[in-house]
Amino acid sequence: MSSLPRRAKTQALNVESKDEFSFFSELSSGSEEDDKEDSIWEPQKKAPRNRKQPATKEPKQKLGQRVKKNMAQEDDISKDVAVKEELNSPVAIVDANLEEKNHKLRRTKTLKTAVRKQKNSAQRAKKKLQVDEETSQASPLESGDSNMETPSTSTTWQGMCKKEESEEDFTFDQSPLKRMKTEACPQGRPVKFPEGSSSMDEEVGMNWDIVQVLSERTSIELWVCANIIRLFNDDNTIPFIIRYRKELINNLDADSLREVRQTLDELRAVAKKVHSTIQKIKKEGKMSECLLKALLNCKTFEELEHVSAPYKTGSKGTKAQRAKQLGLEGAAWTLLENPGQLNLLSYVRPGVKGLSELKDIETGVQHILADMIAKDKDTLDFIRDLCQHRYICIQSSLAKVSSKKVNEKDVDKFQLYQNFSCNIRNIHHHQILAINRGENLKILTVKVNISDGVKNEFCRWCIQNRWRPRGFARPELMQILRNSLDDSFKRLIVPLLCREFRAKLTSDAEKQSVMMFGQNLRQLLLTSPVPGRTLMGVDPGYKHGCKLAIISPTSQILHTDVVYLHCGQGFREAEKIKRLLLDFNCSTVVIGNGTACRETEAYFADLIMRNYFAPLDVVYCIVSEAGASIYSVSPEANKEMPGLDPNLRSAVSIARRVQDPLAELVKIEPKHIGVGMYQHDVSQTLLKATLDSVVEECVSFVGVDINICSEVLLRHIAGLNANRAKNIIEWREKNGPFINREQLKKVKGLGPKSFQQCAGFIRVNQDYVRTFCSSQPVDSSGQSRAAASLTSEKPGKKKNKEDVGLIPNPLDQTCIHPESYDIAVRFLSFFGGTLHEIGKPEMQQKINSFLGKEGIEKAAQKLETTAHTLQVIIDGLSQPESFDFRTDFDKPDFKRSIVCLEDLQIGTVVTGKVENATMFGVFVDIGVGKSGLIPIRNITEAKLSKTKKRRSLGLGPGERVEVKVLNIDIPRSRISLDLLRVL
């Protein structure tokens, strides 16, 4: 297409006025590169809503014949660039009416700010969406301009900073749809988002592109990062994205998606902090162009702290600032730009502190130069890159004052780190967390050691390249420069690097620890349930006895009691236990792993070995009771079990953890479940957000039956919260059970977005609906009274929700989302399937036969959908009505006998259950009262089953393993194990 005349575009740039954010727009150099990129982009049917036709803006008549010369070119310009013409091209139309011209001019000025924002958004979208293009459509001259190196943020050879062209931020606009060139896009077509979704407007106002930085930090493709930002901006939840928007995120898992969201939140927090800092400095009148650019280049809080520290309110100022107040800044610049004309004696002022002697002058100049060096972006980039290729170690040693203020037992815990040294590139995450904990307890002293070789190479590079004077400098001036480099490196740069290294190591370790906690929590929540059993829960204890609770297969409390097994009454209490087990036909005992667990386990194992409970074949298992005592005194427990003693509530919770682990564990705050590592030392905000997200993910993927689930479980479904869950339960109690998913729209507070997020994870059991409808009386019209009450409305009451029919839909019992129901019905028509065959073997046979001929890709093309969506539909149609994917996970390990620590021998092969996974190994319960440790070096990929591989260690809580005893330390109660295989 043709482009606007260069002169016209230049004049348009001059006419453009500054808005309230002009100090950001000044960062752009206004080069021809932006103009040419504007002419390349062709928005599709993009026109302002309040203009019927793309008329050009007509300024005052002072362009003369030059305007007439340009008119022929203007007539050829397409309508697609009408908005940009109107804003930036002041070309006069000779035969236009003057009054009409003035009216258009006033209207254009009024709407200038809004139109400019639309234009900038489109320019940024076009620019960033071409990152995967192999060749550019720009001319050779434009390509040359775009490849020019951006000047440094602080150029030392000039008295003022050059204007730097800021990078544009990546934004979406609803129209036109953006093309993302990747083989992962469905059928090679552009990725499309649902109509009506809000556009991504990521205006962080920084000198870096948030999508680009996010891609670099997470090692994820640009187009995927852009899609993720868009999805999160539209308030989509992680479970919804993982299941129903896979094609947009290139099949990322939930942990990766959480990592991207955490990084995105960090970048936004940095940008927000930068802008608040800019406003504070501007109010104080200390803002300069160089400082503004340095602030807008900051990508981390450490960089921002380094740049803004001298300008904090209440600060007495740095040595460099005090030297500048004495008027020595000009001498520092002269030393670099024209050292031959520098005469330091001329700055001597007898009687003025800081200027009275030549030595004071040299010191002041040195401080100014040191500050300039430490704030220079190119210099900091060089030293950071240099440290990446040199040996940098972190060292810890015993603090001198630790023995006076700290318990000796705590000091012994950090014995490994009392004389510790390791390369920062090789140190493990758990070592960082341990060192940080020791430092916080005043037991350890930690420092980062940068070798002298790094300093020597850095000073050599500065003298020969970056900070080399632009003329001959006398030896005494060169000595000042060398002293400045030495002072800047030791006093300013090294502390900055140490803070950055420590912050990066700590941040990575905390993220890894939180991720490990999340993986362990997921594994624990997805433990296979044990339905259909009557269970006896035992909360062990000594003086106050063991609390018993017997629950039915539907989790109802049948009986509670207290027995004293360890106070010399064990034989008499055995008769009571036997009678309870026989009365309630209970053959499974669940023992909590708290105080007196070992003795209680030995007691039951002895009775079982003597066949005391005959004719019942009784077995027992040990479960974690972490958080049970906290839950027993919570308002939720008081509401669920009113009037029951809190100690007995713990026994009920212990039994239910085996019957349905997910439904019971969601009642407890995740951090109290006890499967993490250093969870008290990491960011509690990050920990809570991650663990809540994992709980939401697990509950959503398992799904809930809307008509029988509890309010506590319902609030963890994606798209719901405590208020919406409460409203759903109240609606169910008032109007009866839900007949289909569409009825959710009638619940107060459940809007279209919430319905979209939660609908796919809520099930409506068709057998329950049929039983309910058949049990209801029928009126004269043939409709059940329940249905009539649901459809009837009070006279005069305004309808807030769309009227929803009461026809049961078999698809509501599947994982298929309502937005895909039409596709599912058309898919069934391909092979003659019916909705009543969902979950039956014949449905599976028909689907397999059809896909064997057509293939899933070809079928998806016929249905005009993606292969991912079709796979979800196939899964939903094939899975049985009572399908629960948790059955693929391990069940609790039921036992009849006990093994003692003294019975173990080196080389003994035993089986056990993983209790906790950490970054240095896996703890396994082998039934001896003390967990053994499998070091991380003994967990190799060859020993793991392919179906058991995880993202990090490969093992998680609840998995059964076969191990061999390597070492036994009875005094310290430590057992070292080797992994043989995963059972």
VEXTI-393798 format. One line per 8 residues: number of its first residue (from 1); for each residue x, y, z of C-alpha. Coordinates in steps of 0.05 Angstrom, whole numbers. Layout:
NUM = X:Y:Z | ... .
! end
This chain:
1 = 0:0:0 | 21:71:-8 | 47:111:50 | 37:182:73 | 86:235:48 | 145:242:95 | 137:318:101 | 63:310:119 .
9 = 80:260:173 | 135:304:200 | 86:362:206 | 36:316:240 | 86:300:293 | 98:374:306 | 23:389:311 | 11:333:361 .
17 = 0:361:430 | 25:334:497 | -23:302:545 | -17:290:619 | 32:233:607 | 79:275:565 | 140:256:606 | 132:185:581 .
25 = 122:205:509 | 185:247:510 | 224:182:514 | 208:168:442 | 257:196:392 | 205:208:338 | 248:175:286 | 225:154:217 .
33 = 223:82:239 | 157:92:275 | 128:129:215 | 145:74:167 | 118:21:214 | 53:61:217 | 47:59:142 | 60:-16:140 .
41 = 4:-35:188 | -65:-45:157 | -120:-50:208 | -182:-85:182 | -243:-39:180 | -216:1:239 | -254:68:240 | -277:114:295 .
49 = -349:101:316 | -370:174:312 | -347:185:239 | -387:159:180 | -330:167:131 | -255:175:138 | -247:249:125 | -178:281:133 .
57 = -165:337:181 | -157:405:148 | -113:456:182 | -104:529:166 | -89:550:94 | -14:561:98 | 15:502:62 | 4:533:-7 .
65 = 22:496:-70 | 58:441:-32 | -9:418:-6 | -38:413:-76 | 22:372:-96 | 7:322:-42 | -67:316:-57 | -57:265:-112 .
73 = -20:220:-64 | -74:228:-11 | -129:204:-57 | -94:137:-64 | -89:124:10 | -136:69:32 | -191:77:82 | -154:32:131 .
81 = -108:89:153 | -162:141:158 | -157:149:233 | -82:159:229 | -89:209:172 | -139:248:210 | -94:252:271 | -25:261:241 .
89 = -30:289:170 | -49:362:165 | -63:363:90 | -110:417:65 | -166:404:15 | -171:464:-31 | -244:461:-49 | -271:447:21 .
97 = -316:495:57 | -280:537:109 | -334:531:162 | -336:455:154 | -260:453:160 | -261:492:225 | -315:447:253 | -276:385:236 .
105 = -213:415:265 | -247:429:332 | -278:360:334 | -211:327:319 | -175:365:374 | -229:345:423 | -220:271:407 | -145:273:396 .
113 = -125:238:460 | -174:180:452 | -156:168:379 | -81:171:395 | -90:117:447 | -126:73:396 | -71:85:345 | -14:70:395 .
121 = -49:7:417 | -55:-17:345 | 17:1:330 | 42:-38:390 | 0:-98:374 | 25:-99:302 | 97:-89:323 | 99:-145:375 .
129 = 57:-195:337 | 111:-195:283 | 164:-223:329 | 162:-291:295 | 166:-264:224 | 228:-287:189 | 232:-227:143 | 208:-156:150 .
137 = 164:-121:99 | 199:-55:112 | 245:-23:61 | 321:-29:67 | 325:40:96 | 273:23:148 | 308:-42:165 | 372:-5:175 .
145 = 339:44:221 | 305:-10:262 | 371:-46:273 | 407:14:299 | 434:5:370 | 395:41:423 | 438:93:459 | 456:80:532 .
153 = 413:108:587 | 472:149:611 | 522:173:560 | 584:198:595 | 614:237:538 | 557:288:530 | 532:338:578 | 461:313:571 .
161 = 427:246:558 | 405:229:488 | 331:216:478 | 319:142:477 | 264:108:438 | 223:68:488 | 200:-1:470 | 126:-7:457 .
169 = 84:-51:502 | 46:-110:473 | -28:-99:471 | -89:-134:444 | -147:-101:411 | -214:-135:399 | -212:-120:324 | -177:-141:283 .
177 = -160:-210:310 | -85:-220:319 | -48:-273:281 | 3:-312:321 | 50:-350:276 | 62:-418:307 | 51:-490:289 | 14:-500:355 .
185 = -45:-458:333 | -107:-499:316 | -106:-517:242 | -56:-462:230 | -110:-410:239 | -102:-348:282 | -119:-358:355 | -188:-329:368 .
193 = -219:-309:434 | -292:-310:452 | -333:-252:429 | -345:-199:481 | -282:-212:520 | -244:-151:540 | -181:-131:504 | -113:-136:535 .
201 = -87:-66:550 | -21:-77:584 | 1:-5:591 | 58:-12:642 | 91:51:616 | 161:24:620 | 221:21:574 | 212:-54:567 .
209 = 158:-97:538 | 122:-138:591 | 108:-196:544 | 180:-199:522 | 207:-198:593 | 155:-249:615 | 177:-295:558 | 250:-288:576 .
217 = 240:-302:650 | 194:-362:641 | 225:-391:577 | 157:-393:544 | 141:-370:474 | 119:-299:463 | 51:-316:434 | 36:-362:493 .
225 = 54:-307:543 | 10:-258:505 | -48:-307:507 | -38:-321:581 | -39:-246:598 | -103:-239:557 | -136:-299:592 | -118:-274:661 .
233 = -141:-204:644 | -208:-234:625 | -213:-265:696 | -204:-337:673 | -184:-387:726 | -127:-436:720 | -171:-499:720 | -215:-470:665 .
241 = -154:-450:623 | -120:-518:632 | -181:-558:611 | -218:-514:561 | -166:-467:531 | -107:-514:520 | -95:-492:449 | -83:-420:473 .
249 = -28:-439:523 | 7:-493:482 | -10:-549:531 | 23:-518:592 | 10:-552:658 | -20:-518:720 | 48:-508:755 | 76:-472:694 .
257 = 15:-429:689 | 20:-409:762 | 94:-393:752 | 76:-346:694 | 23:-312:735 | 71:-301:793 | 123:-271:747 | 70:-227:714 .
265 = 47:-202:782 | 120:-186:800 | 131:-146:736 | 67:-107:747 | 86:-93:819 | 154:-67:796 | 122:-22:744 | 72:4:795 .
273 = 127:18:845 | 169:54:792 | 113:101:773 | 98:117:846 | 172:132:856 | 172:177:795 | 113:217:822 | 147:226:889 .
281 = 213:250:858 | 176:297:811 | 139:329:869 | 206:342:902 | 232:375:838 | 291:327:832 | 271:292:768 | 318:294:709 .
289 = 314:261:641 | 372:213:657 | 340:193:723 | 272:182:689 | 303:136:638 | 342:98:691 | 278:87:731 | 238:65:670 .
297 = 292:14:654 | 285:-21:722 | 258:-92:719 | 269:-113:791 | 258:-83:859 | 333:-87:872 | 348:-44:811 | 295:6:831 .
305 = 323:10:902 | 392:22:875 | 370:79:829 | 321:113:876 | 358:106:942 | 392:175:939 | 325:209:927 | 286:181:984 .
313 = 251:231:1030 | 290:244:1093 | 356:218:1065 | 415:261:1081 | 442:249:1011 | 499:209:985 | 572:230:982 | 563:245:908 .
321 = 503:290:921 | 540:329:974 | 598:338:925 | 550:363:871 | 521:414:920 | 592:441:926 | 594:452:851 | 643:396:832 .
329 = 599:361:781 | 628:404:725 | 698:383:744 | 679:310:740 | 649:319:671 | 710:359:648 | 756:303:671 | 721:256:624 .
337 = 707:301:564 | 765:350:563 | 816:332:616 | 869:380:588 | 829:441:610 | 815:416:680 | 847:456:736 | 826:430:804 .
345 = 862:487:841 | 811:536:814 | 757:501:856 | 794:512:922 | 755:557:969 | 791:568:1036 | 743:566:1095 | 690:525:1057 .
353 = 682:454:1084 | 696:405:1028 | 732:457:984 | 787:482:1030 | 842:436:1004 | 861:404:939 | 853:335:971 | 780:352:987 .
361 = 769:372:915 | 797:306:889 | 755:266:938 | 692:302:917 | 706:291:843 | 721:218:859 | 653:209:894 | 616:240:835 .
369 = 652:195:785 | 640:134:829 | 565:149:831 | 563:159:755 | 598:93:744 | 552:55:792 | 488:84:759 | 511:71:687 .
377 = 469:18:652 | 524:-6:606 | 573:-13:663 | 524:-52:705 | 507:-97:647 | 581:-112:636 | 595:-129:709 | 533:-173:713 .
385 = 552:-210:650 | 623:-217:676 | 599:-248:741 | 558:-299:702 | 624:-327:675 | 667:-322:738 | 669:-359:803 | 623:-325:854 .
393 = 612:-362:919 | 567:-355:979 | 597:-369:1047 | 567:-380:1115 | 601:-386:1182 | 582:-389:1256 | 565:-320:1282 | 609:-295:1339 .
401 = 551:-276:1385 | 508:-336:1370 | 532:-378:1428 | 509:-326:1479 | 438:-314:1455 | 418:-379:1419 | 402:-448:1446 | 458:-498:1434 .
409 = 408:-547:1404 | 390:-496:1351 | 464:-485:1336 | 475:-560:1325 | 420:-560:1273 | 463:-515:1229 | 527:-556:1237 | 532:-567:1162 .
417 = 532:-493:1149 | 581:-468:1202 | 638:-469:1152 | 602:-473:1086 | 622:-447:1017 | 590:-461:949 | 587:-432:879 | 522:-392:872 .
425 = 508:-429:807 | 512:-498:841 | 480:-486:908 | 415:-522:922 | 350:-488:939 | 343:-521:1007 | 413:-499:1025 | 395:-426:1011 .
433 = 333:-432:1055 | 373:-465:1111 | 427:-410:1108 | 374:-356:1109 | 340:-387:1170 | 407:-392:1206 | 421:-319:1190 | 353:-297:1215 .
441 = 365:-334:1280 | 432:-298:1289 | 468:-365:1286 | 502:-357:1218 | 538:-300:1183 | 529:-301:1107 | 567:-264:1053 | 577:-267:978 .
449 = 650:-268:956 | 669:-237:890 | 741:-253:870 | 794:-200:858 | 800:-224:786 | 730:-197:772 | 750:-130:800 | 814:-126:760 .
457 = 780:-144:694 | 724:-95:709 | 772:-37:723 | 813:-53:661 | 751:-52:617 | 727:14:646 | 795:49:636 | 804:23:566 .
465 = 733:28:540 | 673:57:576 | 705:110:621 | 766:127:581 | 777:203:579 | 768:236:511 | 836:268:512 | 903:265:546 .
473 = 896:263:621 | 953:279:668 | 975:223:715 | 943:255:776 | 876:258:739 | 882:185:717 | 896:167:789 | 831:202:809 .
481 = 795:161:756 | 826:96:781 | 808:113:853 | 737:128:830 | 732:59:797 | 759:25:858 | 713:64:904 | 652:52:859 .
489 = 666:-23:855 | 677:-34:930 | 627:15:959 | 570:15:909 | 573:-40:857 | 593:-100:900 | 538:-88:952 | 488:-81:895 .
497 = 511:-146:864 | 509:-182:931 | 438:-158:943 | 418:-180:873 | 450:-249:881 | 420:-261:949 | 351:-236:927 | 353:-280:864 .
505 = 375:-342:902 | 324:-331:957 | 268:-317:907 | 284:-379:866 | 289:-422:929 | 223:-396:956 | 188:-408:890 | 216:-479:887 .
513 = 195:-492:959 | 125:-466:946 | 120:-507:882 | 143:-569:920 | 91:-556:973 | 38:-549:919 | 59:-614:886 | 57:-652:952 .
521 = -10:-621:969 | -39:-641:902 | -14:-712:911 | -45:-715:980 | -112:-686:959 | -117:-734:901 | -106:-796:945 | -154:-849:923 .
529 = -217:-850:967 | -240:-912:1003 | -316:-909:995 | -367:-959:1019 | -333:-976:1086 | -352:-963:1157 | -290:-935:1191 | -265:-925:1262 .
537 = -222:-864:1271 | -173:-863:1329 | -140:-800:1355 | -85:-829:1400 | -67:-801:1468 | -37:-820:1536 | -67:-787:1597 | -131:-762:1564 .
545 = -143:-828:1527 | -153:-847:1455 | -214:-814:1422 | -256:-860:1378 | -306:-843:1324 | -344:-891:1279 | -371:-863:1214 | -418:-894:1163 .
553 = -401:-904:1088 | -436:-837:1076 | -392:-801:1129 | -447:-797:1181 | -425:-801:1254 | -451:-866:1284 | -416:-867:1351 | -361:-831:1391 .
561 = -324:-855:1453 | -260:-850:1493 | -216:-909:1512 | -154:-910:1556 | -105:-959:1524 | -40:-937:1557 | -59:-930:1630 | -60:-1003:1651 .
569 = -132:-1013:1626 | -116:-1040:1557 | -147:-1109:1566 | -212:-1082:1593 | -217:-1030:1538 | -205:-1084:1485 | -274:-1113:1500 | -306:-1045:1488 .
577 = -270:-1037:1422 | -289:-1107:1399 | -362:-1095:1417 | -363:-1030:1378 | -331:-1062:1316 | -380:-1119:1317 | -441:-1076:1330 | -427:-1030:1271 .
585 = -395:-1084:1227 | -331:-1042:1222 | -267:-1077:1199 | -222:-1017:1184 | -186:-976:1237 | -154:-909:1220 | -101:-884:1269 | -74:-813:1270 .
593 = 1:-806:1269 | 6:-758:1329 | 24:-769:1402 | 21:-843:1424 | 12:-866:1352 | 66:-918:1357 | 39:-949:1421 | -33:-948:1395 .
601 = -10:-981:1330 | 26:-1036:1370 | -37:-1046:1412 | -83:-1058:1352 | -30:-1099:1315 | -24:-1146:1375 | -100:-1156:1378 | -103:-1168:1303 .
609 = -46:-1219:1305 | -83:-1258:1361 | -147:-1257:1318 | -182:-1222:1375 | -235:-1188:1332 | -259:-1253:1298 | -301:-1263:1257 | -282:-1194:1231 .
617 = -218:-1189:1189 | -194:-1123:1218 | -139:-1081:1185 | -111:-1013:1204 | -75:-956:1170 | -38:-894:1193 | -57:-826:1166 | -30:-756:1179 .
625 = -70:-717:1230 | -37:-652:1213 | -87:-596:1220 | -140:-639:1253 | -135:-604:1320 | -139:-536:1287 | -200:-556:1247 | -235:-587:1308 .
633 = -240:-518:1341 | -257:-479:1278 | -325:-448:1264 | -333:-496:1205 | -327:-556:1251 | -373:-525:1303 | -425:-514:1248 | -417:-584:1220 .
641 = -414:-621:1287 | -450:-577:1338 | -447:-600:1410 | -391:-650:1398 | -327:-646:1439 | -269:-618:1398 | -226:-678:1415 | -278:-725:1386 .
649 = -283:-681:1324 | -210:-696:1311 | -225:-771:1310 | -282:-759:1261 | -236:-718:1216 | -182:-773:1218 | -232:-826:1195 | -260:-782:1139 .
657 = -190:-769:1112 | -189:-841:1089 | -260:-844:1064 | -255:-781:1021 | -189:-744:1030 | -206:-686:984 | -273:-670:1016 | -242:-670:1086 .
665 = -175:-636:1073 | -205:-576:1038 | -235:-557:1106 | -165:-544:1132 | -120:-486:1114 | -70:-517:1065 | -7:-493:1101 | -28:-533:1163 .
673 = -29:-599:1126 | 46:-607:1136 | 74:-633:1070 | 119:-574:1055 | 191:-552:1069 | 211:-487:1101 | 139:-463:1091 | 147:-415:1149 .
681 = 207:-381:1117 | 177:-365:1049 | 131:-310:1028 | 65:-325:1061 | 26:-287:1008 | 57:-329:953 | 48:-393:993 | -26:-380:1006 .
689 = -40:-360:934 | -6:-423:907 | -37:-472:955 | -107:-442:946 | -97:-449:871 | -76:-522:879 | -138:-537:921 | -182:-503:869 .
697 = -148:-543:814 | -158:-610:850 | -231:-598:870 | -249:-572:801 | -216:-630:763 | -249:-682:808 | -315:-645:802 | -373:-640:850 .
705 = -445:-664:848 | -484:-599:855 | -542:-632:892 | -504:-667:948 | -437:-631:956 | -422:-589:1018 | -415:-513:1018 | -341:-519:1039 .
713 = -325:-562:978 | -367:-519:931 | -330:-455:948 | -265:-484:920 | -295:-495:851 | -264:-450:797 | -305:-386:790 | -340:-393:857 .
721 = -326:-364:926 | -356:-367:995 | -415:-321:979 | -432:-355:914 | -427:-424:945 | -472:-402:1002 | -523:-374:952 | -523:-440:913 .
729 = -536:-480:977 | -592:-433:997 | -623:-437:928 | -619:-513:931 | -652:-515:1000 | -707:-468:978 | -723:-494:909 | -701:-566:911 .
737 = -645:-600:871 | -616:-572:807 | -645:-606:745 | -592:-579:697 | -532:-533:695 | -572:-476:664 | -608:-467:730 | -543:-441:760 .
745 = -557:-376:723 | -616:-364:768 | -573:-363:831 | -561:-294:859 | -491:-268:846 | -474:-320:793 | -464:-279:730 | -444:-302:660 .
753 = -369:-301:676 | -377:-342:739 | -422:-391:703 | -371:-399:647 | -315:-414:697 | -353:-463:741 | -403:-498:696 | -354:-550:668 .
761 = -334:-573:738 | -404:-580:767 | -441:-646:755 | -515:-660:756 | -526:-734:771 | -580:-758:724 | -602:-817:768 | -613:-769:826 .
769 = -653:-721:781 | -696:-778:754 | -709:-805:824 | -728:-736:849 | -774:-720:791 | -809:-788:795 | -821:-780:870 | -856:-712:862 .
777 = -933:-709:856 | -960:-691:787 | -1011:-636:777 | -1068:-634:727 | -1023:-607:672 | -977:-667:677 | -920:-628:707 | -889:-645:773 .
785 = -901:-595:829 | -826:-585:838 | -819:-566:766 | -879:-520:769 | -852:-485:830 | -786:-473:796 | -816:-443:733 | -870:-402:766 .
793 = -859:-329:783 | -892:-282:831 | -939:-232:799 | -908:-165:786 | -837:-188:801 | -787:-167:749 | -746:-222:717 | -673:-212:731 .
801 = -650:-277:699 | -667:-309:634 | -721:-362:642 | -688:-430:644 | -722:-494:623 | -726:-555:669 | -707:-609:620 | -651:-654:646 .
809 = -591:-656:600 | -548:-719:602 | -487:-677:583 | -492:-643:651 | -462:-704:684 | -398:-700:642 | -337:-656:639 | -361:-625:574 .
817 = -371:-550:579 | -439:-521:561 | -406:-478:508 | -388:-544:471 | -456:-578:476 | -473:-562:404 | -407:-592:380 | -419:-654:423 .
825 = -488:-665:393 | -461:-657:322 | -404:-705:339 | -455:-757:362 | -492:-750:297 | -429:-771:259 | -433:-842:284 | -506:-848:306 .
833 = -495:-841:381 | -548:-816:429 | -545:-777:495 | -573:-837:533 | -512:-878:515 | -463:-831:551 | -415:-870:594 | -436:-939:568 .
841 = -391:-989:534 | -428:-983:468 | -412:-909:466 | -338:-924:474 | -342:-975:418 | -376:-927:370 | -326:-871:384 | -266:-917:375 .
849 = -294:-944:310 | -307:-874:283 | -239:-846:304 | -205:-907:274 | -232:-886:206 | -231:-811:210 | -179:-792:262 | -187:-738:314 .
857 = -155:-683:273 | -200:-693:213 | -261:-699:258 | -243:-633:292 | -238:-599:224 | -307:-624:205 | -335:-598:270 | -297:-532:261 .
865 = -265:-538:329 | -197:-556:358 | -169:-625:373 | -164:-606:447 | -237:-588:452 | -257:-652:415 | -215:-694:462 | -251:-664:522 .
873 = -317:-682:489 | -294:-753:475 | -271:-762:547 | -338:-736:573 | -378:-782:528 | -335:-844:544 | -326:-838:619 | -375:-876:663 .
881 = -425:-836:703 | -389:-849:769 | -320:-838:740 | -267:-812:789 | -197:-804:763 | -170:-808:834 | -178:-884:830 | -113:-884:790 .
889 = -76:-857:851 | -52:-898:911 | -96:-919:968 | -76:-919:1041 | -30:-975:1062 | -70:-1023:1105 | -30:-1067:1153 | -40:-1123:1204 .
897 = 28:-1125:1238 | 82:-1078:1262 | 158:-1075:1252 | 207:-1043:1302 | 268:-1002:1286 | 311:-1055:1320 | 284:-1107:1272 | 314:-1072:1212 .
905 = 380:-1094:1182 | 424:-1063:1128 | 403:-1093:1062 | 332:-1108:1083 | 281:-1096:1028 | 215:-1066:1053 | 155:-1030:1024 | 131:-963:1048 .
913 = 90:-901:1032 | 118:-833:1014 | 102:-783:1069 | 135:-720:1043 | 178:-698:984 | 232:-645:991 | 286:-616:947 | 339:-659:979 .
921 = 302:-726:983 | 238:-763:998 | 214:-786:1067 | 183:-855:1068 | 142:-888:1123 | 165:-961:1127 | 124:-977:1189 | 178:-972:1243 .
929 = 154:-908:1275 | 207:-865:1241 | 209:-845:1168 | 269:-863:1126 | 301:-816:1076 | 315:-832:1003 | 368:-781:982 | 355:-744:918 .
937 = 416:-776:885 | 383:-845:893 | 320:-825:856 | 337:-835:783 | 292:-834:722 | 304:-907:708 | 274:-926:776 | 210:-887:764 .
945 = 150:-915:728 | 132:-875:666 | 63:-861:695 | 93:-837:760 | 140:-784:732 | 130:-715:761 | 157:-647:743 | 212:-647:796 .
953 = 229:-707:840 | 182:-758:810 | 151:-779:877 | 96:-750:920 | 58:-764:984 | 16:-827:983 | 57:-866:932 | 79:-936:951 .
961 = 151:-954:939 | 199:-1012:949 | 263:-992:983 | 327:-1023:1011 | 357:-1002:1078 | 426:-972:1067 | 443:-946:1136 | 412:-945:1206 .
969 = 432:-894:1259 | 393:-917:1321 | 418:-862:1369 | 396:-807:1321 | 336:-848:1295 | 358:-839:1223 | 347:-889:1167 | 378:-882:1098 .
977 = 342:-917:1041 | 352:-932:968 | 295:-932:919 | 285:-998:883 | 219:-986:846 | 152:-952:850 | 95:-1000:864 .
! end
